[in-house]
Amino acid sequence: MEMLKKCLNPKVLLGLGVVALGIAIFAPKLLASALPLLIIAACPLSMVAMVVMMNKKDKK
């Protein structure tokens, strides 16, 4: 479980949750097909966020 916390960025998870909520409100029929895509997108987006944060840290 600790490894999973390190892998997933909380900001990315919050953003994906907002997207899922928006889909649930505006297009509820699409939610079942969109959820697997959102789950799969969590890891790559977290990695991109981590790289961006590491680059900002290195420039200071």
C-alpha distance matrix in Angstrom:
0.0 3.8 5.4 5.2 6.5 9.0 10.1 11.0 13.9 14.5 18.2 17.7 15.7 18.5 21.1 20.0 19.9 23.4 24.6 23.4 25.2 28.2 28.3 28.0 30.9 33.2 32.6 30.9 32.0 30.0 26.7 25.9 26.6 25.0 21.5 20.6 21.9 20.0 16.7 17.8 19.1 15.9 14.7 18.3 19.2 16.2 17.5 21.0 20.2 18.7 21.9 24.1 22.6 23.0 26.6 27.4 26.3 28.4 31.5 31.7
3.8 0.0 3.8 5.4 5.2 6.5 8.9 10.4 12.8 13.6 17.3 17.4 16.0 18.6 21.2 20.7 20.9 24.1 25.5 24.8 26.5 29.4 29.8 29.9 32.5 34.7 34.4 33.0 34.3 32.1 28.8 28.4 28.9 26.9 23.6 22.8 23.6 21.4 18.4 19.2 19.9 16.5 15.0 18.2 18.8 15.4 16.3 19.8 18.6 16.6 19.8 22.0 20.2 20.3 24.0 24.7 23.2 25.3 28.5 28.5
5.4 3.8 0.0 3.8 5.4 5.2 6.3 8.9 11.8 13.7 16.9 16.3 15.5 18.6 20.6 19.8 20.7 23.9 24.7 24.2 26.5 29.0 29.2 29.6 32.4 34.2 33.7 32.5 33.6 31.1 28.0 27.5 27.5 25.5 22.4 21.1 21.6 19.8 16.8 16.9 17.6 14.5 12.3 15.3 16.4 13.3 13.6 17.2 16.7 14.6 17.4 20.0 18.7 18.5 22.0 23.3 22.1 23.8 27.0 27.5
5.2 5.4 3.8 0.0 3.8 5.4 5.1 6.3 9.6 11.1 14.4 13.5 12.1 15.4 17.4 16.3 17.1 20.4 21.2 20.5 22.8 25.3 25.4 25.8 28.7 30.5 29.9 28.7 29.8 27.4 24.3 23.8 24.0 21.9 18.8 17.7 18.3 16.3 13.2 13.8 14.6 11.3 9.8 13.2 14.1 11.2 12.4 15.9 15.3 13.9 17.1 19.3 18.3 18.8 22.2 23.2 22.5 24.6 27.5 28.1
6.5 5.2 5.4 3.8 0.0 3.8 5.5 5.7 7.7 8.6 12.2 12.2 11.0 13.7 16.1 15.9 16.3 19.3 20.7 20.4 22.2 24.8 25.4 25.8 28.3 30.3 30.2 29.1 30.7 28.3 25.1 25.2 25.5 23.1 20.0 19.6 19.9 17.3 14.8 15.8 15.8 12.1 11.1 14.3 14.3 10.9 12.6 15.6 14.1 12.8 16.3 18.0 16.4 17.2 20.7 21.3 20.4 22.8 25.6 25.8
9.0 6.5 5.2 5.4 3.8 0.0 3.8 5.8 7.4 9.7 12.6 12.6 12.5 15.3 17.2 17.2 18.3 21.1 22.1 22.4 24.4 26.6 27.3 28.1 30.5 32.2 32.1 31.4 32.8 30.1 27.2 27.3 27.2 24.6 21.9 21.1 20.9 18.5 16.2 16.5 16.0 12.6 10.7 13.2 13.4 9.7 10.4 13.6 12.3 10.1 13.4 15.5 13.8 14.0 17.6 18.5 17.4 19.5 22.5 22.9
10.1 8.9 6.3 5.1 5.5 3.8 0.0 3.8 6.6 9.6 12.0 10.9 11.0 14.3 15.6 15.1 16.8 19.6 20.0 20.3 22.7 24.7 25.0 26.1 28.7 30.1 29.7 29.1 30.2 27.4 24.6 24.7 24.2 21.6 19.1 18.0 17.6 15.5 13.2 13.0 12.5 9.4 7.0 9.6 10.3 7.0 7.5 11.1 10.6 9.0 12.0 14.4 13.6 14.0 17.2 18.6 18.1 20.0 22.8 23.8
11.0 10.4 8.9 6.3 5.7 5.8 3.8 0.0 3.8 6.3 8.8 7.5 7.2 10.6 12.0 11.5 13.0 15.8 16.5 16.8 19.1 21.1 21.6 22.6 25.1 26.6 26.4 25.9 27.3 24.5 21.7 22.1 21.8 19.0 16.5 16.0 15.5 12.8 10.9 11.5 10.7 7.0 6.2 9.1 8.6 5.5 7.9 10.7 9.5 9.2 12.6 14.1 13.4 14.9 17.8 18.6 18.6 21.0 23.3 24.2
13.9 12.8 11.8 9.6 7.7 7.4 6.6 3.8 0.0 3.8 5.5 5.3 6.4 8.7 10.0 10.8 12.4 14.4 15.5 16.6 18.4 20.1 21.2 22.5 24.5 25.9 26.2 26.1 27.9 25.1 22.3 23.4 23.1 19.9 17.8 17.9 16.9 13.8 12.9 13.7 11.8 8.3 8.4 10.2 8.3 5.1 8.1 9.7 7.3 7.6 11.3 11.9 10.8 13.0 15.7 15.9 16.2 18.9 20.9 21.5
14.5 13.6 13.7 11.1 8.6 9.7 9.6 6.3 3.8 0.0 3.8 5.4 5.0 6.1 8.6 9.8 10.3 12.3 14.2 15.1 16.2 18.3 19.8 20.7 22.4 24.2 24.9 24.6 26.8 24.3 21.4 22.7 23.0 19.7 17.5 18.3 17.7 14.2 13.5 15.2 13.5 9.9 11.2 13.2 10.9 8.4 11.8 12.9 10.2 11.0 14.6 14.5 13.1 15.7 18.4 17.9 18.2 21.3 23.0 23.1
18.2 17.3 16.9 14.4 12.2 12.6 12.0 8.8 5.5 3.8 0.0 3.8 5.5 5.1 6.2 8.6 9.7 10.6 12.4 14.2 15.2 16.5 18.4 19.8 21.1 22.5 23.5 23.7 26.0 23.5 20.9 22.8 22.8 19.2 17.6 18.7 17.4 13.9 14.2 15.7 13.2 10.3 12.0 13.1 10.0 8.4 11.8 11.8 8.7 10.7 13.9 12.9 11.9 15.2 17.2 16.3 17.3 20.5 21.6 21.8
17.7 17.4 16.3 13.5 12.2 12.6 10.9 7.5 5.3 5.4 3.8 0.0 3.8 5.4 5.0 6.2 8.5 9.8 10.6 12.2 14.1 15.3 16.5 18.2 19.9 21.0 21.5 21.8 23.7 20.8 18.4 20.0 19.6 16.1 14.6 15.4 13.9 10.5 10.9 12.1 9.4 6.8 8.9 9.8 6.7 6.1 9.7 9.8 7.8 10.2 13.1 12.6 12.7 15.6 17.4 17.3 18.6 21.4 22.6 23.4
15.7 16.0 15.5 12.1 11.0 12.5 11.0 7.2 6.4 5.0 5.5 3.8 0.0 3.8 5.4 5.1 6.1 8.6 9.8 10.3 12.1 14.1 15.2 16.2 18.2 19.8 20.2 19.8 21.9 19.3 16.4 17.8 18.0 14.7 12.5 13.7 13.0 9.4 9.2 11.4 9.7 6.7 9.4 11.5 9.2 8.3 12.1 12.9 11.2 13.1 16.2 16.2 15.9 18.6 20.8 20.7 21.6 24.5 25.9 26.6
18.5 18.6 18.6 15.4 13.7 15.3 14.3 10.6 8.7 6.1 5.1 5.4 3.8 0.0 3.8 5.5 5.0 6.2 8.7 9.8 10.4 12.3 14.2 15.1 16.4 18.2 19.3 19.2 21.7 19.5 16.7 18.7 19.3 15.8 14.0 16.0 15.3 11.5 12.1 14.6 12.6 10.1 13.0 14.7 11.8 11.2 15.0 15.2 12.9 15.1 18.2 17.4 16.9 20.1 22.0 21.2 22.4 25.5 26.5 26.8
21.1 21.2 20.6 17.4 16.1 17.2 15.6 12.0 10.0 8.6 6.2 5.0 5.4 3.8 0.0 3.8 5.3 5.1 6.3 8.7 9.8 10.6 12.4 14.2 15.4 16.4 17.4 18.0 20.4 17.8 15.5 17.9 17.9 14.2 13.3 15.2 13.7 10.1 11.8 13.8 11.1 9.6 12.8 13.5 10.3 10.8 14.4 13.8 11.9 14.9 17.4 16.3 16.6 19.9 21.2 20.6 22.3 25.2 25.9 26.6
20.0 20.7 19.8 16.3 15.9 17.2 15.1 11.5 10.8 9.8 8.6 6.2 5.1 5.5 3.8 0.0 3.8 5.4 5.0 6.1 8.5 9.7 10.5 12.2 14.2 15.2 15.4 15.6 17.6 14.9 12.4 14.4 14.3 10.7 9.5 11.5 10.2 6.5 8.3 10.6 8.5 7.4 11.1 12.2 9.7 10.8 14.3 14.2 13.2 16.0 18.5 18.0 18.6 21.6 23.1 23.0 24.6 27.3 28.2 29.2
19.9 20.9 20.7 17.1 16.3 18.3 16.8 13.0 12.4 10.3 9.7 8.5 6.1 5.0 5.3 3.8 0.0 3.8 5.4 5.0 6.1 8.5 9.8 10.3 12.2 14.1 14.7 14.3 16.8 14.8 11.8 14.0 14.9 11.6 9.8 12.6 12.3 8.6 9.9 13.0 11.7 10.2 13.8 15.5 13.2 13.6 17.3 17.6 16.2 18.7 21.5 20.9 21.0 24.1 25.8 25.4 26.8 29.7 30.7 31.3
23.4 24.1 23.9 20.4 19.3 21.1 19.6 15.8 14.4 12.3 10.6 9.8 8.6 6.2 5.1 5.4 3.8 0.0 3.8 5.4 5.0 6.1 8.6 9.7 10.5 12.1 13.5 13.8 16.7 14.8 12.5 15.4 16.1 12.7 12.0 15.0 14.1 10.8 12.9 15.7 13.7 12.8 16.4 17.5 14.6 15.5 19.1 18.6 17.0 20.0 22.5 21.3 21.6 24.9 26.3 25.5 27.2 30.2 30.8 31.3
24.6 25.5 24.7 21.2 20.7 22.1 20.0 16.5 15.5 14.2 12.4 10.6 9.8 8.7 6.3 5.0 5.4 3.8 0.0 3.8 5.4 5.0 6.2 8.6 9.9 10.5 11.2 12.0 14.4 11.9 10.1 13.2 13.2 9.6 9.8 12.7 11.3 8.5 11.5 13.7 11.8 11.8 15.6 16.1 13.6 15.3 18.6 18.0 17.1 20.3 22.4 21.4 22.3 25.5 26.5 26.2 28.2 30.9 31.4 32.4
23.4 24.8 24.2 20.5 20.4 22.4 20.3 16.8 16.6 15.1 14.2 12.2 10.3 9.8 8.7 6.1 5.0 5.4 3.8 0.0 3.8 5.4 5.1 6.1 8.6 10.0 9.9 9.6 11.9 9.9 7.2 10.0 10.9 7.7 7.1 10.6 10.3 7.7 10.1 13.0 12.1 12.1 15.9 17.1 15.2 16.7 20.0 20.0 19.3 22.1 24.5 23.9 24.7 27.7 29.1 28.9 30.7 33.3 34.2 35.1
25.2 26.5 26.5 22.8 22.2 24.4 22.7 19.1 18.4 16.2 15.2 14.1 12.1 10.4 9.8 8.5 6.1 5.0 5.4 3.8 0.0 3.8 5.4 4.9 6.2 8.6 9.7 9.3 12.5 11.5 8.9 12.1 13.7 11.0 10.5 14.2 14.1 11.5 13.6 16.7 15.7 15.3 19.1 20.4 18.2 19.3 22.8 22.6 21.5 24.3 26.8 26.0 26.4 29.6 31.0 30.4 32.1 35.0 35.7 36.3
28.2 29.4 29.0 25.3 24.8 26.6 24.7 21.1 20.1 18.3 16.5 15.3 14.1 12.3 10.6 9.7 8.5 6.1 5.0 5.4 3.8 0.0 3.8 5.4 5.1 6.0 7.8 8.9 12.0 10.7 9.4 13.1 13.9 11.2 11.9 15.4 14.6 12.4 15.3 17.9 16.4 16.6 20.4 21.1 18.6 20.3 23.7 22.9 22.0 25.2 27.3 26.1 26.9 30.2 31.2 30.5 32.6 35.4 35.7 36.5
28.3 29.8 29.2 25.4 25.4 27.3 25.0 21.6 21.2 19.8 18.4 16.5 15.2 14.2 12.4 10.5 9.8 8.6 6.2 5.1 5.4 3.8 0.0 3.8 5.4 5.3 5.1 6.1 8.6 7.0 6.0 9.8 10.4 8.1 9.5 13.0 12.4 11.0 14.0 16.3 15.4 16.3 20.0 20.7 18.8 20.8 23.9 23.4 23.0 26.2 28.1 27.3 28.4 31.5 32.5 32.3 34.4 37.0 37.4 38.5
28.0 29.9 29.6 25.8 25.8 28.1 26.1 22.6 22.5 20.7 19.8 18.2 16.2 15.1 14.2 12.2 10.3 9.7 8.6 6.1 4.9 5.4 3.8 0.0 3.8 5.9 5.7 4.4 7.9 7.8 5.8 9.3 11.2 9.7 10.1 13.8 14.3 12.8 15.0 17.9 17.6 18.0 21.7 22.9 21.2 22.7 26.0 25.9 25.3 28.2 30.5 29.8 30.6 33.7 34.9 34.6 36.5 39.2 39.9 40.7
30.9 32.5 32.4 28.7 28.3 30.5 28.7 25.1 24.5 22.4 21.1 19.9 18.2 16.4 15.4 14.2 12.2 10.5 9.9 8.6 6.2 5.1 5.4 3.8 0.0 3.8 6.0 6.1 9.8 10.3 9.3 12.8 14.5 13.0 13.7 17.5 17.5 15.8 18.4 21.2 20.4 20.7 24.5 25.5 23.3 24.9 28.3 27.8 26.9 30.0 32.2 31.2 31.8 35.2 36.2 35.6 37.6 40.4 40.8 41.5
33.2 34.7 34.2 30.5 30.3 32.2 30.1 26.6 25.9 24.2 22.5 21.0 19.8 18.2 16.4 15.2 14.1 12.1 10.5 10.0 8.6 6.0 5.3 5.9 3.8 0.0 3.8 6.2 9.1 9.2 9.6 13.3 14.1 12.7 14.4 17.9 17.4 16.3 19.3 21.6 20.5 21.5 25.2 25.7 23.6 25.7 28.8 27.9 27.3 30.7 32.5 31.3 32.4 35.7 36.4 35.9 38.2 40.9 41.0 41.9
32.6 34.4 33.7 29.9 30.2 32.1 29.7 26.4 26.2 24.9 23.5 21.5 20.2 19.3 17.4 15.4 14.7 13.5 11.2 9.9 9.7 7.8 5.1 5.7 6.0 3.8 0.0 3.8 5.5 5.6 7.0 10.3 10.9 10.2 12.4 15.6 15.3 14.9 17.8 19.9 19.4 20.8 24.4 24.8 23.2 25.5 28.5 27.8 27.7 30.9 32.7 31.9 33.2 36.3 37.0 36.9 39.2 41.6 42.0 43.2
30.9 33.0 32.5 28.7 29.1 31.4 29.1 25.9 26.1 24.6 23.7 21.8 19.8 19.2 18.0 15.6 14.3 13.8 12.0 9.6 9.3 8.9 6.1 4.4 6.1 6.2 3.8 0.0 3.8 5.4 5.3 8.1 10.0 9.9 11.2 14.5 15.1 14.7 17.0 19.4 19.6 20.6 24.2 25.2 23.9 25.8 28.8 28.7 28.5 31.4 33.5 33.0 34.0 37.0 38.2 38.1 40.1 42.6 43.3 44.4
32.0 34.3 33.6 29.8 30.7 32.8 30.2 27.3 27.9 26.8 26.0 23.7 21.9 21.7 20.4 17.6 16.8 16.7 14.4 11.9 12.5 12.0 8.6 7.9 9.8 9.1 5.5 3.8 0.0 3.8 5.6 6.9 8.2 9.5 11.3 14.0 14.7 15.3 17.5 19.4 19.9 21.5 24.8 25.7 24.8 27.0 29.8 29.7 30.0 32.8 34.7 34.4 35.8 38.5 39.6 39.9 41.9 44.3 45.0 46.3
30.0 32.1 31.1 27.4 28.3 30.1 27.4 24.5 25.1 24.3 23.5 20.8 19.3 19.5 17.8 14.9 14.8 14.8 11.9 9.9 11.5 10.7 7.0 7.8 10.3 9.2 5.6 5.4 3.8 0.0 3.8 5.6 5.5 6.0 8.7 11.1 11.3 12.0 14.5 16.1 16.4 18.3 21.6 22.1 21.4 23.8 26.4 26.2 26.7 29.6 31.2 31.1 32.6 35.2 36.2 36.6 38.7 40.9 41.7 43.2
26.7 28.8 28.0 24.3 25.1 27.2 24.6 21.7 22.3 21.4 20.9 18.4 16.4 16.7 15.5 12.4 11.8 12.5 10.1 7.2 8.9 9.4 6.0 5.8 9.3 9.6 7.0 5.3 5.6 3.8 0.0 3.8 5.5 5.0 6.0 9.2 10.0 10.0 12.0 14.3 14.8 16.0 19.4 20.5 19.7 21.6 24.5 24.7 24.8 27.5 29.6 29.5 30.7 33.3 34.6 35.0 36.8 39.2 40.1 41.4
25.9 28.4 27.5 23.8 25.2 27.3 24.7 22.1 23.4 22.7 22.8 20.0 17.8 18.7 17.9 14.4 14.0 15.4 13.2 10.0 12.1 13.1 9.8 9.3 12.8 13.3 10.3 8.1 6.9 5.6 3.8 0.0 3.8 5.6 5.7 7.7 9.7 10.6 11.7 13.7 15.1 16.5 19.5 20.8 20.6 22.4 25.0 25.7 26.2 28.5 30.5 30.9 32.1 34.5 36.0 36.6 38.3 40.5 41.7 43.1
26.6 28.9 27.5 24.0 25.5 27.2 24.2 21.8 23.1 23.0 22.8 19.6 18.0 19.3 17.9 14.3 14.9 16.1 13.2 10.9 13.7 13.9 10.4 11.2 14.5 14.1 10.9 10.0 8.2 5.5 5.5 3.8 0.0 3.8 5.8 6.5 7.5 9.4 11.0 12.1 13.4 15.5 18.2 19.0 19.1 21.4 23.6 24.0 24.9 27.4 29.0 29.5 31.0 33.3 34.5 35.4 37.2 39.2 40.4 42.0
25.0 26.9 25.5 21.9 23.1 24.6 21.6 19.0 19.9 19.7 19.2 16.1 14.7 15.8 14.2 10.7 11.6 12.7 9.6 7.7 11.0 11.2 8.1 9.7 13.0 12.7 10.2 9.9 9.5 6.0 5.0 5.6 3.8 0.0 3.8 5.7 5.3 6.3 8.8 10.1 10.6 12.6 15.6 16.3 15.9 18.2 20.6 20.8 21.5 24.1 25.8 26.0 27.6 29.9 31.1 31.8 33.8 35.8 36.9 38.5
21.5 23.6 22.4 18.8 20.0 21.9 19.1 16.5 17.8 17.5 17.6 14.6 12.5 14.0 13.3 9.5 9.8 12.0 9.8 7.1 10.5 11.9 9.5 10.1 13.7 14.4 12.4 11.2 11.3 8.7 6.0 5.7 5.8 3.8 0.0 3.8 5.4 5.1 6.2 8.6 9.8 10.8 13.9 15.4 15.1 16.7 19.4 20.1 20.6 22.8 24.9 25.4 26.5 28.8 30.4 31.1 32.6 34.9 36.2 37.6
20.6 22.8 21.1 17.7 19.6 21.1 18.0 16.0 17.9 18.3 18.7 15.4 13.7 16.0 15.2 11.5 12.6 15.0 12.7 10.6 14.2 15.4 13.0 13.8 17.5 17.9 15.6 14.5 14.0 11.1 9.2 7.7 6.5 5.7 3.8 0.0 3.8 5.5 5.1 6.1 8.5 10.1 12.4 13.8 14.5 16.1 18.2 19.3 20.3 22.2 24.1 25.1 26.4 28.2 29.9 31.0 32.4 34.3 35.9 37.6
21.9 23.6 21.6 18.3 19.9 20.9 17.6 15.5 16.9 17.7 17.4 13.9 13.0 15.3 13.7 10.2 12.3 14.1 11.3 10.3 14.1 14.6 12.4 14.3 17.5 17.4 15.3 15.1 14.7 11.3 10.0 9.7 7.5 5.3 5.4 3.8 0.0 3.8 5.4 5.1 6.0 8.7 11.1 11.5 12.0 14.3 16.2 16.7 18.0 20.3 21.7 22.5 24.2 26.1 27.4 28.6 30.3 32.1 33.4 35.3
20.0 21.4 19.8 16.3 17.3 18.5 15.5 12.8 13.8 14.2 13.9 10.5 9.4 11.5 10.1 6.5 8.6 10.8 8.5 7.7 11.5 12.4 11.0 12.8 15.8 16.3 14.9 14.7 15.3 12.0 10.0 10.6 9.4 6.3 5.1 5.5 3.8 0.0 3.8 5.5 5.0 6.3 9.6 10.6 10.1 12.0 14.6 15.1 15.7 18.1 20.0 20.5 21.7 24.0 25.4 26.3 27.9 30.0 31.3 32.8
16.7 18.4 16.8 13.2 14.8 16.2 13.2 10.9 12.9 13.5 14.2 10.9 9.2 12.1 11.8 8.3 9.9 12.9 11.5 10.1 13.6 15.3 14.0 15.0 18.4 19.3 17.8 17.0 17.5 14.5 12.0 11.7 11.0 8.8 6.2 5.1 5.4 3.8 0.0 3.8 5.4 5.4 7.9 10.1 10.4 11.4 13.8 15.3 15.9 17.5 19.8 20.8 21.7 23.6 25.5 26.6 27.7 29.8 31.5 33.0
17.8 19.2 16.9 13.8 15.8 16.5 13.0 11.5 13.7 15.2 15.7 12.1 11.4 14.6 13.8 10.6 13.0 15.7 13.7 13.0 16.7 17.9 16.3 17.9 21.2 21.6 19.9 19.4 19.4 16.1 14.3 13.7 12.1 10.1 8.6 6.1 5.1 5.5 3.8 0.0 3.8 5.6 6.6 7.9 9.4 10.9 12.4 13.8 15.3 16.7 18.4 19.8 21.2 22.7 24.4 25.9 27.2 28.8 30.6 32.4
19.1 19.9 17.6 14.6 15.8 16.0 12.5 10.7 11.8 13.5 13.2 9.4 9.7 12.6 11.1 8.5 11.7 13.7 11.8 12.1 15.7 16.4 15.4 17.6 20.4 20.5 19.4 19.6 19.9 16.4 14.8 15.1 13.4 10.6 9.8 8.5 6.0 5.0 5.4 3.8 0.0 3.8 5.7 5.7 6.1 8.5 10.2 10.8 12.2 14.3 15.7 16.7 18.4 20.1 21.5 22.8 24.4 26.1 27.6 29.5
15.9 16.5 14.5 11.3 12.1 12.6 9.4 7.0 8.3 9.9 10.3 6.8 6.7 10.1 9.6 7.4 10.2 12.8 11.8 12.1 15.3 16.6 16.3 18.0 20.7 21.5 20.8 20.6 21.5 18.3 16.0 16.5 15.5 12.6 10.8 10.1 8.7 6.3 5.4 5.6 3.8 0.0 3.8 5.9 5.4 6.1 8.7 10.1 10.5 12.2 14.4 15.5 16.4 18.3 20.2 21.2 22.4 24.4 26.1 27.6
14.7 15.0 12.3 9.8 11.1 10.7 7.0 6.2 8.4 11.2 12.0 8.9 9.4 13.0 12.8 11.1 13.8 16.4 15.6 15.9 19.1 20.4 20.0 21.7 24.5 25.2 24.4 24.2 24.8 21.6 19.4 19.5 18.2 15.6 13.9 12.4 11.1 9.6 7.9 6.6 5.7 3.8 0.0 3.8 5.5 5.1 6.3 8.8 9.9 10.5 12.5 14.4 15.3 16.4 18.5 20.1 21.0 22.6 24.7 26.4
18.3 18.2 15.3 13.2 14.3 13.2 9.6 9.1 10.2 13.2 13.1 9.8 11.5 14.7 13.5 12.2 15.5 17.5 16.1 17.1 20.4 21.1 20.7 22.9 25.5 25.7 24.8 25.2 25.7 22.1 20.5 20.8 19.0 16.3 15.4 13.8 11.5 10.6 10.1 7.9 5.7 5.9 3.8 0.0 3.8 5.4 5.1 6.3 8.7 9.8 10.7 12.5 14.3 15.3 16.7 18.7 20.0 21.2 23.1 25.2
19.2 18.8 16.4 14.1 14.3 13.4 10.3 8.6 8.3 10.9 10.0 6.7 9.2 11.8 10.3 9.7 13.2 14.6 13.6 15.2 18.2 18.6 18.8 21.2 23.3 23.6 23.2 23.9 24.8 21.4 19.7 20.6 19.1 15.9 15.1 14.5 12.0 10.1 10.4 9.4 6.1 5.4 5.5 3.8 0.0 3.8 5.4 5.1 6.2 8.6 9.9 10.6 12.4 14.2 15.5 16.7 18.4 20.1 21.5 23.4
16.2 15.4 13.3 11.2 10.9 9.7 7.0 5.5 5.1 8.4 8.4 6.1 8.3 11.2 10.8 10.8 13.6 15.5 15.3 16.7 19.3 20.3 20.8 22.7 24.9 25.7 25.5 25.8 27.0 23.8 21.6 22.4 21.4 18.2 16.7 16.1 14.3 12.0 11.4 10.9 8.5 6.1 5.1 5.4 3.8 0.0 3.8 5.4 5.0 6.1 8.7 9.9 10.5 12.2 14.3 15.4 16.4 18.4 20.3 21.7
17.5 16.3 13.6 12.4 12.6 10.4 7.5 7.9 8.1 11.8 11.8 9.7 12.1 15.0 14.4 14.3 17.3 19.1 18.6 20.0 22.8 23.7 23.9 26.0 28.3 28.8 28.5 28.8 29.8 26.4 24.5 25.0 23.6 20.6 19.4 18.2 16.2 14.6 13.8 12.4 10.2 8.7 6.3 5.1 5.4 3.8 0.0 3.8 5.4 5.0 6.3 8.7 9.9 10.5 12.4 14.4 15.3 16.5 18.7 20.6
21.0 19.8 17.2 15.9 15.6 13.6 11.1 10.7 9.7 12.9 11.8 9.8 12.9 15.2 13.8 14.2 17.6 18.6 18.0 20.0 22.6 22.9 23.4 25.9 27.8 27.9 27.8 28.7 29.7 26.2 24.7 25.7 24.0 20.8 20.1 19.3 16.7 15.1 15.3 13.8 10.8 10.1 8.8 6.3 5.1 5.4 3.8 0.0 3.8 5.4 5.2 6.3 8.7 9.9 10.7 12.5 14.3 15.5 16.9 19.2
20.2 18.6 16.7 15.3 14.1 12.3 10.6 9.5 7.3 10.2 8.7 7.8 11.2 12.9 11.9 13.2 16.2 17.0 17.1 19.3 21.5 22.0 23.0 25.3 26.9 27.3 27.7 28.5 30.0 26.7 24.8 26.2 24.9 21.5 20.6 20.3 18.0 15.7 15.9 15.3 12.2 10.5 9.9 8.7 6.2 5.0 5.4 3.8 0.0 3.8 5.5 5.1 6.2 8.6 10.0 10.7 12.3 14.4 15.7 17.3
18.7 16.6 14.6 13.9 12.8 10.1 9.0 9.2 7.6 11.0 10.7 10.2 13.1 15.1 14.9 16.0 18.7 20.0 20.3 22.1 24.3 25.2 26.2 28.2 30.0 30.7 30.9 31.4 32.8 29.6 27.5 28.5 27.4 24.1 22.8 22.2 20.3 18.1 17.5 16.7 14.3 12.2 10.5 9.8 8.6 6.1 5.0 5.4 3.8 0.0 3.8 5.4 5.1 6.1 8.6 10.0 10.5 12.3 14.5 15.9
21.9 19.8 17.4 17.1 16.3 13.4 12.0 12.6 11.3 14.6 13.9 13.1 16.2 18.2 17.4 18.5 21.5 22.5 22.4 24.5 26.8 27.3 28.1 30.5 32.2 32.5 32.7 33.5 34.7 31.2 29.6 30.5 29.0 25.8 24.9 24.1 21.7 20.0 19.8 18.4 15.7 14.4 12.5 10.7 9.9 8.7 6.3 5.2 5.5 3.8 0.0 3.8 5.5 5.1 6.2 8.7 9.8 10.6 12.5 14.8
24.1 22.0 20.0 19.3 18.0 15.5 14.4 14.1 11.9 14.5 12.9 12.6 16.2 17.4 16.3 18.0 20.9 21.3 21.4 23.9 26.0 26.1 27.3 29.8 31.2 31.3 31.9 33.0 34.4 31.1 29.5 30.9 29.5 26.0 25.4 25.1 22.5 20.5 20.8 19.8 16.7 15.5 14.4 12.5 10.6 9.9 8.7 6.3 5.1 5.4 3.8 0.0 3.8 5.5 5.2 6.3 8.7 10.0 10.9 13.0
22.6 20.2 18.7 18.3 16.4 13.8 13.6 13.4 10.8 13.1 11.9 12.7 15.9 16.9 16.6 18.6 21.0 21.6 22.3 24.7 26.4 26.9 28.4 30.6 31.8 32.4 33.2 34.0 35.8 32.6 30.7 32.1 31.0 27.6 26.5 26.4 24.2 21.7 21.7 21.2 18.4 16.4 15.3 14.3 12.4 10.5 9.9 8.7 6.2 5.1 5.5 3.8 0.0 3.8 5.4 5.1 6.2 8.7 10.1 11.2
23.0 20.3 18.5 18.8 17.2 14.0 14.0 14.9 13.0 15.7 15.2 15.6 18.6 20.1 19.9 21.6 24.1 24.9 25.5 27.7 29.6 30.2 31.5 33.7 35.2 35.7 36.3 37.0 38.5 35.2 33.3 34.5 33.3 29.9 28.8 28.2 26.1 24.0 23.6 22.7 20.1 18.3 16.4 15.3 14.2 12.2 10.5 9.9 8.6 6.1 5.1 5.5 3.8 0.0 3.8 5.4 5.0 6.2 8.8 10.4
26.6 24.0 22.0 22.2 20.7 17.6 17.2 17.8 15.7 18.4 17.2 17.4 20.8 22.0 21.2 23.1 25.8 26.3 26.5 29.1 31.0 31.2 32.5 34.9 36.2 36.4 37.0 38.2 39.6 36.2 34.6 36.0 34.5 31.1 30.4 29.9 27.4 25.4 25.5 24.4 21.5 20.2 18.5 16.7 15.5 14.3 12.4 10.7 10.0 8.6 6.2 5.2 5.4 3.8 0.0 3.8 5.4 5.1 6.4 9.1
27.4 24.7 23.3 23.2 21.3 18.5 18.6 18.6 15.9 17.9 16.3 17.3 20.7 21.2 20.6 23.0 25.4 25.5 26.2 28.9 30.4 30.5 32.3 34.6 35.6 35.9 36.9 38.1 39.9 36.6 35.0 36.6 35.4 31.8 31.1 31.0 28.6 26.3 26.6 25.9 22.8 21.2 20.1 18.7 16.7 15.4 14.4 12.5 10.7 10.0 8.7 6.3 5.1 5.4 3.8 0.0 3.8 5.5 5.3 6.8
26.3 23.2 22.1 22.5 20.4 17.4 18.1 18.6 16.2 18.2 17.3 18.6 21.6 22.4 22.3 24.6 26.8 27.2 28.2 30.7 32.1 32.6 34.4 36.5 37.6 38.2 39.2 40.1 41.9 38.7 36.8 38.3 37.2 33.8 32.6 32.4 30.3 27.9 27.7 27.2 24.4 22.4 21.0 20.0 18.4 16.4 15.3 14.3 12.3 10.5 9.8 8.7 6.2 5.0 5.4 3.8 0.0 3.8 5.5 5.6
28.4 25.3 23.8 24.6 22.8 19.5 20.0 21.0 18.9 21.3 20.5 21.4 24.5 25.5 25.2 27.3 29.7 30.2 30.9 33.3 35.0 35.4 37.0 39.2 40.4 40.9 41.6 42.6 44.3 40.9 39.2 40.5 39.2 35.8 34.9 34.3 32.1 30.0 29.8 28.8 26.1 24.4 22.6 21.2 20.1 18.4 16.5 15.5 14.4 12.3 10.6 10.0 8.7 6.2 5.1 5.5 3.8 0.0 3.8 5.6
31.5 28.5 27.0 27.5 25.6 22.5 22.8 23.3 20.9 23.0 21.6 22.6 25.9 26.5 25.9 28.2 30.7 30.8 31.4 34.2 35.7 35.7 37.4 39.9 40.8 41.0 42.0 43.3 45.0 41.7 40.1 41.7 40.4 36.9 36.2 35.9 33.4 31.3 31.5 30.6 27.6 26.1 24.7 23.1 21.5 20.3 18.7 16.9 15.7 14.5 12.5 10.9 10.1 8.8 6.4 5.3 5.5 3.8 0.0 3.8
31.7 28.5 27.5 28.1 25.8 22.9 23.8 24.2 21.5 23.1 21.8 23.4 26.6 26.8 26.6 29.2 31.3 31.3 32.4 35.1 36.3 36.5 38.5 40.7 41.5 41.9 43.2 44.4 46.3 43.2 41.4 43.1 42.0 38.5 37.6 37.6 35.3 32.8 33.0 32.4 29.5 27.6 26.4 25.2 23.4 21.7 20.6 19.2 17.3 15.9 14.8 13.0 11.2 10.4 9.1 6.8 5.6 5.6 3.8 0.0
